Amino acid sequence: MGQDMRAVEINAPGGPEVLQPVTRPRPRAGHGQVVIEVAWSGVNRPDALQRAGLYNPPPGASDLPGLEASGTVVEVGPGVSDLTVGDQVCALLPGGGYAEYVAAPAAHCLPVPDGMGLKEAACLPETFFTVWSNVFMRGGLKGGERFLVHGGSSGIGTTAIQLAHHFGARVFATAGSDEKCAACRDLGAEVATNYRDADFVEVLKEQGGANLILCMVGGPYIRRNLSALADDGRLVQIAFLQGPKAEVNFAPLMMRRLTMTGSTLRPQSDLAKAQIARDLREAVWPLLSAGRIGPVMDSEFPLNDAAAAHARMETSGHIGKIVLEVAGG
């Protein structure tokens, strides 16, 4: 087995064109890790933030982009007892997914669901870890509650709609075109609002307000989200596509007993991510294996065309997930 591999690195902060094919040494499995021969790698917004110089990898992580991948275990490190060479897995990664091989904590690997290919499995970790930990663990969504997700046609949004709908919530979504809104409704959203034509605050107020909102927009949406919440409602913030700052009147927070919280996945401890993986294996992976929910796929690109994949993502024209073919690309 060769000691070098193909990869795509960020050669300087900037636009998609700074993603360049390179040759790198193949990683080795440390304690508690496995090395995966990557078949497919998911493309996510944090990859673009890292490429732009706005989201540094955590200490000890690969400097290569790529926060999720699927493939075959080819090396098992000391301290790993539940994975063996030849297992097909998908994995949440701290980085390094844009490469032919990646080292991953064994506790952050999950089996490829029954009946699902490696291409689809590469779309699962980042969105399902994010949605499960924020909507259900942190946000406490319960059946019967009104749930609003912004960016409903994104990878996060399509995952959140399906899971919330499956577990009995009334799902509302926003998206930027009629086509995207239709996709949200097809996945289980009761109402999908084209934010270019209508005000989601009014839509939710007519329903009694949202019990939980998942937002990746930020900026002016922060104040509007608080207005759209029901009494005792919760706002969970996971990104700031329109900026992290807003001027907000906090008096309603007290008067209406609102909760504001948020998280990012990548900097959390390995133990925290392992707990999310255990929860997903128990509560969600059977649904994937049964075909009751699944990833929504937008497009695929060869590894060497990672720049084109990023350009596609940054048009915001995609519905669902974008993936890189590593094994053949």
N, C-alpha and C positions, 0 to 999 in steps of 0.2 A: 504494500500500500504506500503510495507516494506521500511525502511529507509536506508537499505544497498543495495549495488549492486556489481555485478562482474565487474572487470576491469583488465587491463593489465598495469603494471607500469614498469618504467625503474629503476631497483634496484641499478645500478651503470653504469657509462659510459663504453661502450664496444660493443661487437658483438651482433648478434641476440639473443644469449642465455641469455642476461641480461633482456629480456622482460619476466616478470613473472606475472602469474595470482594472483590477490589479491582481497580482499573485501574492499570497500571504502564506505563512507557515500554518499547517493544520493544527488546530487546538488539541490538547490532550485532556483527558477526564481527570479532574481533581477529586478530592474526597466528596462523596455524595453527588457526584455528577455523572452524566453520560455524554458521549459524543454522538451526535446525530448526523448521518449523511443526509443532507437536506434535499428534498424533492421540490418543495414549494415554500415560498416565504410570503407572508402577508405584508401589505403596504398600509401604513397608518399615518395619521396626522402627526404624531410625535416624531416620526422619521423625518418629516419635512421641517419640523421645528429644530431638530438636531442639525439637519443639513444647513439651516439658516444661521446656526450658531446660537440658538435661543434655548436649547435643552440639552445640557451636557449629560453624558452617561454617568451613572453612579460609580463611586470608587470601585475599582477592580473589574468593571464590566468592559467588554470589547468596545473599541471606538467605532466599529462598523455599525451601520444602522441595521434595523430589523429586530422587531420585538416579538415575533411569533414565526414558527416554522413547523413543517411536517416532514417526516422522513423515517429512516430506519436507524435504529441503534446499532452502532458499529464498535463501540468501546464502552465498557462499564467500569467506573472508578471504584475505589475502596469505599465501603460503607453503603453500597447500593445492593439491596436484596430483592427488590420487586420488579426489576427490569433485566432483560438479558439481551445479548447480541441477537439481532434479527427482529426484535419487536418493532412494530410500526406505531409511531406516536406522533402527537402534536404537542408543542411545548410553548409555554410563555418564557420569553427570553429577556434578560437585561440589556441585550444588544447582540449584534453579530449574525443576525439572520440572513443578511445579504451575502451569503457565502455557501460554498459546497459542503462545508462541515461547520458545526457549531457545538460548543460545550454548553450544557444546560443542567440546572439542578434536577435530579431525578424526581424530586417531590413536585416539580412544576410541569411534569410531563403527564399527559393523559392519553389513553388508548384512542386510536382512530375508531369512531363509532361504527357499529355494524352497518354494512351496506354503503358506507361512505368512502369516497376516494381520497387520496392524499391531497389533491387540489382543494377540495372542499374543507378538509380537516385543517389546512393551513389558515383558514379564515376564522377558526373558532377561538383560540386562546385569548387574544387581546380584547376582543369585544365581549366575550362571555365572562371572563374574569372581571372586566370593568363593570358590566351591567349587573352581574350578580352581587358584587361587593357594594355597589353604590345604590342600586334600586332596592335590593332585598335585605342585605346585611345592614347597611348604613341608613337607607331610607325607610326600611321597615314596611314595604308595600304589602297590603293585605287584599284579599279578594273583596270585591265590591267597592273598593276605593277608586276615585277618579285620578288617573295618572296622565300627565302631560310630558311628552318628550319632544324637544326641539331637534331639528335636523333628522326627522323621522326616516328619511331615505338613506341615511349614512349607514356605515357598518354598525356603529353603536345603535343608531335608531332602529334599524330593521331587527336587530337582536332584542332590543328593549321592548318593542311592540309585541313580538312573538311571545316572549317570556311573560310579560305582564298580562297579556290576553289569556295565555294558557292558565295562569294561576288566578284568573277570575277577576282581574281589575277591569274597569272601564277605561279604555285607552284613547287618548287624544294626541294628536301630533301636529307639528308644523313642518312645512317644506316649501321649496321655492318655485315649484311649477305644478301645473295640474297633473302632469304625468307622474311626478313624484308623489303627489297626494293620493293618486289612484293606487300606487304601489303600497302606500301605507295602509290604505283601507283593505287592500287584498290580504295583507298580513294580519289584520285584526283590529286596526284602529277604527273606533266608532265614528270619529270625526277627524278629518285631516284638513287643516287650514293652510291655504296658500298665503304666506305672510306678505306677499306683494299686493294682495287684494283685500285682506280682511285682518281684523285685530284679534289675536288669540285671547287677549284679556277679556274682551266682550264675550267671545265664544264660551270661555270657561265660567265667567260670572253667570251666564244664563243657566249653566248646569249646577250652580252652587259653589263653584270654585274647585280648584285642583287640591286634592289631598297631598299629592307629591308631584314635584316637577324635577325632571332631569335636564340640566342645561349645560351646553358646551359653548354658548354664544357669549355670555357676559356683557360687558359694556352697558348700553341702554336697556338691555333685557333684564338686568338685575332688578331695577325698580319695577318694571312691568310684571316680572314674575311674582314679586311680592304682592302686587295688586291682584294677580290671578289666583292666588292661593285661597283656599277655604280657611276658616278659623281652625287653629291647631295644625295648619298645613306645614309641609317640609319642602325646602328647596335644596337640592343637591347639585353642586357645581363641579364639573369635571374638566372644563377647559374654558378658554377665554378668546374665542375667535375674533371678537370685537373689543377686546381689551379687558384688563382686570380691575379697572377703576370705575366707580360710579358715585354720584351723590344721591344718598338715600335717606329718607325720613324714617328713623327707626322707631318712632312712636307706635306705629301699627304692629311692630314686632311684639311689643309688650301687650298692647290692647287686644290683639287677636291671637296671642300665644303662638307665634310663628317660629319655625326653626330654620336656620341657615347653616349648611354644612357643605363639605366637599372633600375631594381627595384626588390624588394622582396615584397611579398604580406602580409606576416604575421604581420610585424611591422606597417603597415599603419593604419590610424585612422579608427574608426568605421564609421565615416561619409564617408570617401573615399570608403570603402568597400560597404557601402549602396548605393552609387552612381553607382558602378559597377553592383550591384545586380539589380538596376532599369533599367540600360541599357540592361542587359541580358534578363530581363523579357520582354522588349519591342522588342528587335532586334533578339534574339536567341531562346528564349523559344518557340515561335510559330513554328520554324523550327524543334525543337525536338519533339513537339507534333504532327507535320505532318509527322514525320519519315524521313525527308529529310537529317538529320544528326543524329548521335547518338554515344554513347560511345563504344569504342572497348574494349572488355573484355578479359583478359588473364586467370585469375584463381581466385579461392576463397578458403579461409581457415576459420576454426572455430576461434573464438576470442582467445581461449586458445592456438592456434597454431600460434599466431602472429609472433613468432620467425621464424617459417618455411616460413611465408609470406615475412618477411624481407630477409631471405636467398634467396628466389626466386628472389626478386627484385634485390639483389646485384650480382646475376649472370649476369644481363643485358640480359638474354635470353628471357625475356617476350616481348610480343607484346600487347600494351594497358595496361589496368588497372588491378590491384590486389586488391581484397576486402576481408574484414573480415565479416563473418556471426556472428552477435552478438546475435540476438534473439534466435537462436538455438544452438549457439556455445560457 
